[in-house]
Amino acid sequence: MSDSSQILVFDRSQVRRQRDRAARGFAAHRPLFDESGEALAERLRDVKRAFGTALDLGAHTGGMASRLTTHGVPFVVAADMSIGMARQASALAVVADEEGLPFAAESFDLIVSNLSLHWVNDLPGALAQIRQSLRPGGLFLAALLGGATLYELRDCLMEAEINVTGGVSPRLAPTIELQTASRLLLRAGFHLPVADQERVIMEYADTKSLLLDLRGMGETNAHAQRPKHFTRRRILRGAARLYEARYSGGEGGIKATFDMLFLHGWKNDRPQQGAISSGTHN
């Protein structure tokens, strides 16, 4: 669980509301999740061992869970904090928050999380819970947004707001750097931790299309100190003009940067080789 004295960066209730709102139309806004999910699947294919039980943590509609089933994992659980998302998963689904996992210790051989952990307030605590939920010799794989993600939008919104109001509000979530993520894996006690980064450039017709896609992903602003009122039209129009002037795409639209951080670590209390661990499904 998160320490109650910790400063909360993200409003987890807002994260849940955004996912609930996005759930029905999520299929039309999942290309980014599909790209990171395939990158996670490729990393998993490089692992030469079998897994009997797996958890898709922060599953959204269960895309990663489906990949794990295709990979040959016989028992997969999809967990998301949004009931609207969890209802659409084809795997066994539960509603669960990454900040307070409901699973017993040593429940899974494999835990995978695809673009969800960047909304966690206490990432060290979440990683510790994930490690506790793994069986000895279990593997943790994750993709999360970090680095310079959406720096173009951040830049333009900031300047447009200064021009209109003379000040700046937290309109986009802060992001974690690759080096910090690597240190957190070590701090959580993972064995042979690996952290690497891939940059994805998405192209959109205009700034409105980008904002609508973020809304459709459930990835709009959930900063705890975000403005509680709608953004002024003057700010949005100003940001759109700046964006289209500074960050045009190859086909006349705009580009948006997403830095994906990939985390990989083992629970190595009792190293195992190759076989599905005892007590898993046959």
Secondary structure, 3 states (H helix, E strand, C coil): CCCCCCCCCECHHHHHHHHHHHHCCHHHHCHHHHHHHHHHHHHHHCCCCCCCEEEEECCCCCHHHHHHHHHCCCEEEEEECCHHHHCCCCCEEEECCCCCCCCCCCCEEEEEEECCHHHCCCHHHHHHHHHHHEEEEEEEEEEEEECCCCHHHHHHHHHHHHHHHCCCCCCCCCCCCHHHHHHHHHHCCCEEEEEEEEEEEEEECCHHHHHHHHHHHCCCCCECCCCCCCCCHHHHHHHHHHHHHHCECCCCCEEEEEEEEEEEEECCCCCCCCCCCCCCCC
